Amino acid sequence: MFDKIKQMYELKRKADQLKKELESEVIDVEAGEVKVRINAAQKILKLDYPADIDPDKLKDAVNKSLDEAQKVAAKKMQGMMGGMGGLQDLLKG
């Protein structure tokens, strides 16, 4: 029982660490006249665009930045998946 609690604590600690890493990873994306600064936790930090921009171009730039953030997050999460074996054990037992 104590081992399972210890494993859960360790997984929580790793998840918290991953969240901090994702929040600190900043990605800059430019799509035409639109500049988006986003972090790997998919939070937009800055959005620059001209006042007369076509809304579709703005939407496309934001979507492009989200795609980039997801790629970075996926790479970081792959590293954490090695430690997820403990989660598998918890779910079984």
C-alpha positions in Angstrom: 0.0 0.0 0.0 2.8 2.4 1.0 4.6 1.6 -2.3 1.5 2.6 -4.3 1.2 5.9 -2.5 4.9 6.5 -3.0 4.5 5.8 -6.8 1.5 8.2 -7.0 3.5 10.9 -5.3 6.4 10.4 -7.7 4.1 10.6 -10.7 2.5 13.7 -9.4 5.9 15.3 -8.9 6.9 14.4 -12.4 3.7 15.8 -13.8 4.2 19.0 -12.0 7.7 19.2 -13.3 6.6 18.6 -16.8 3.9 21.4 -16.5 6.6 23.9 -15.4 8.8 22.8 -18.3 6.0 23.3 -20.8 5.1 26.7 -19.4 8.7 27.8 -19.7 9.2 26.6 -23.3 8.4 29.6 -25.5 7.7 29.3 -29.2 7.6 32.2 -31.7 5.5 31.6 -34.9 5.2 34.1 -37.8 2.6 33.6 -40.4 2.6 36.6 -42.8 1.9 39.7 -40.8 0.8 37.8 -37.7 3.3 37.0 -34.9 2.3 34.6 -32.1 4.3 33.9 -29.0 3.0 30.8 -27.3 4.3 28.4 -24.7 4.3 24.6 -24.9 1.4 24.5 -22.4 -0.5 26.1 -25.3 -1.0 29.5 -23.6 -0.7 32.5 -25.9 1.8 34.9 -24.4 1.7 37.6 -27.2 -0.2 38.2 -30.4 0.8 40.9 -32.8 -1.2 41.7 -36.0 -2.2 44.7 -38.0 -5.6 46.2 -37.3 -6.9 45.5 -40.8 -6.0 41.8 -40.9 -8.3 39.2 -42.4 -9.7 37.2 -39.5 -9.0 34.0 -41.3 -5.3 34.8 -41.5 -5.3 35.5 -37.8 -7.1 32.2 -37.1 -4.6 30.3 -39.3 -1.6 31.9 -37.5 -3.0 30.9 -34.1 -3.7 27.4 -35.2 -0.2 27.1 -36.6 1.2 28.2 -33.3 -0.9 25.7 -31.4 0.3 22.9 -33.7 3.9 23.9 -32.9 3.2 24.0 -29.2 1.7 20.5 -29.4 4.8 19.1 -31.1 7.1 20.5 -28.5 4.8 19.2 -25.7 4.7 15.8 -27.3 8.5 15.5 -27.4 8.7 16.5 -23.7 6.0 14.1 -22.7 7.8 11.2 -24.5 10.6 11.6 -22.0 8.1 11.4 -19.1 6.4 8.3 -20.5 9.4 6.2 -19.3 8.3 7.0 -15.8 4.7 6.2 -16.4 5.3 2.5 -15.8 4.4 3.2 -12.2 1.0 4.4 -13.4 0.4 1.2 -15.2 1.1 -0.8 -12.1 -1.2 1.4 -10.0 -4.0 0.9 -12.5 -3.6 -2.9 -12.5 -3.5 -3.3 -8.7 
